[in-house]
Amino acid sequence: MSDTETKPSSHDVGDKKDGEYIKLKVIGQDSSEIHFKVKMTTHLKKLKESYRSLSSLHA
């Protein structure tokens, strides 16, 4: 083995954790706000179903 072996940077791991989630704020026509924290891998169908169930509670 050589002394010039590279090691993985811990800086890359920190940046990845910040980008795993998207924060959304949905404002309805009646000025009601619903906040979501969604993973990057979450399907939009699941987000729409959550919004529909939460918005029916507010109505």
Secondary structure as UniProt FT lines:
FT   TURN            3..4
FT   HELIX           10..18
FT   STRAND          21..27
FT   TURN            29..30
FT   STRAND          33..39
FT   TURN            40..41
FT   HELIX           44..58
//
